[in-house]
Amino acid sequence: MPDRGGPLPHDRPAPGDRRRPRGGVPRAGRAVRPGRRVSGPAATGAGTQRLRDGTGWQDVGGYSRAVRRGPLVAVSGTTAHGPDGAALFPGDTYGQARHCLGVVLAAVEALGGTRDDVVRTRVLLAPGADWEAATRAHGEVFGAAPPANSTYYVAGLVGDGFLVEVEAEAFVGPGTGPAAAAGTAPG
């Protein structure tokens, strides 16, 4: 591949690399919030639906916060960051984990699922993160309906101060989601 004068948008910088992606896009964007954009055939429930929540990385890296195709909802890795891209709850693994899990569940719900539909989570922890605090937050959020889970220590997460990243998959049953709410779900 030819040298383009810097990392491609999908390249992850090495731990400690403080460079921002090209175009002045912040290291991280905003959490799922009112006004989030769901694209795709939401009225019919067929095909693929994509949730975009306005983070700068989504445009640069070419990804969605979450995607639903049929009953599968896949949620991208999620960190605890504020509107300015800075890490929320600095040094607090539990606080970051709770925030990440809240964003993940909001994405599942935006695409028609519930907490009970989440079947798998992956929790990535940066060096220095407290795995017990992260797993305690996970247990509190999922309660009596715990999904399959893997928790990993990784070499680092992109951005300063991030201790936790969470991704998830959910399987949403028939008769749920935006199509059902609109009364147009196939019957």
N, C-alpha and C positions, 0 to 999 in steps of 0.2 A: 504494500500500500504506500502511495507517495506521502512524503512528509508535508503536512499542512500547517506547519508552524506552531503546533501545540496539540494538546490532547483532543481527541474527538469527544463530542458531548457525552457519549456513553462510557468513556473511559473513566474509571474511578481513580482519583489521585491517591498517591501513597499516603499512609498515615502521617499526619503532621503537615501535609501540603495545604497551605492556606489559600491557594489560588481559587478564584471564582470561575465558574464556567464562562465561556465566551458570551459576549453580548450583555454583560452586567446582570445576568440573571442571578438572583440570590442563591446561596447554597441550599436552602430549603424554603418552602413556601408556607402557605397557611393550611390549617387543619380544615377538615370538611366543615362547612358552615352553611347557613341558609343561603340560597342562591346558587348552590352547586349545580353543575350541569350534567345531566344524564343524556347521552346521545344514543341513537339507534332506534329500533322499532319498539319503543316503550308502550305504544298503544296496543300492539298486537301480542306482545310477549314472544314473538319469533325472532330468530337471529341473535345478534350480539348487541348488548347494551354496555356502554362505557361511562364510567363516572369520572369526571374531571373536576378537581376541587380548586384549581387555580394556582397550584404551586409552580414556580418557575422551572423546577427540574422536569416536570412533566412535558413541557414544551421542548426543552433542550434535549432531554433523553428519549423523547418519543414514547411515553408510557401513560397509563391511566392509573388513578388511585385504585380503581377496582373495575373488573369486567365480569359481566354475566353472559353466559351462553347456555341456553336451556336451563337446567337446574343448577349448574355450577357457577359459583361466584368466587373469583380469585381476587384477593386484596394484596396490593403491592406492599413491600416493606415500608413501614411507617415509623418515623421518629417523632419525638416530642419537641416541636419547634414553634416559635411565635411568628407573627406576621413579618418580622424583620429577618427571619431565618435563623435567629439565635436559639440555642438550646434552652428549653424551659426546665425548671427544676435542676439547676446546676449541681452536680455531685449527688443527686438524689435518685438512686435507681428505682425505688418504689414509685416516686412521683412520675418519673418518665414512663415507667411501665404502665401505670394506670392511665396516663394520658394517651399513650399509643394504643392501648386496648380500647379506649373510648372512641378514638378515630376509626379504628378497624371496625368496631361494631356499628358505628354510624354509616360507614360505607356499605356494609352488608345490608343494613336496614334500608338505605337509599335505593338498593337494587332488589328490594322485596323480601329480604330474609330477616331472621331473628337470631338472637343469641343461641337458641336451641339448634339452629341450622348449621352452626359452625362445627365442622368435623375435624379440622386440623389447624394448629397454630405452630409457628416457628418463632422462637424468641432468640435474637442474636444479642450477645452481650459484649461490650468492649472491655479491654483490660481495665481492671479497677472496679467494674460493676459488681454489685452484691447479688449473686444468683438467688439467694434465699429471699431477698426483698422482691425480686422480679417474679419468682414463682408464687410468693404470697399474694401479690397483686393479681396474678393470673387466676389463682384459685378463688379469690374474692369476686372477680368479675364473672367467672363462669359458674361458680357455685355448684348446684346439683346436676348441671349438664356439661361436665368437662369434656372438651374435645381431645383427640390425640394431640400430643405436643412433643416437640423436641426443643431443647434449650442448648445453645452452643455459646462457647466463648470464641470470638473471632479476633483477628489481629487488630482490628480497629473499624470504626464506622466513619463514613464521610462526614466531615464537619467537626468543628471544635465543640467539645463538651457533651457529645451524644454518648450515652451509656447503653441505650436499649433501642432495638429496632424489632418490630413485630410484623409478621405477614400471616395471612390466613386463607383457608378455603372453606366454603360453605356449600351445602346442597340444599336448594330451596324446593320444597314440594310443589306439586301442581295446585293451581287455585290461589297462589300467593303472588305478590309483586305488583308492579305498576299496572299490568294488564288487568289483574283481578280487581284492583281498586277502581279502575275505570269501567268495570263491568263488561270487559271484552275478552276475558280469558277464554281460551278454547275449552269446550266442555266435555 
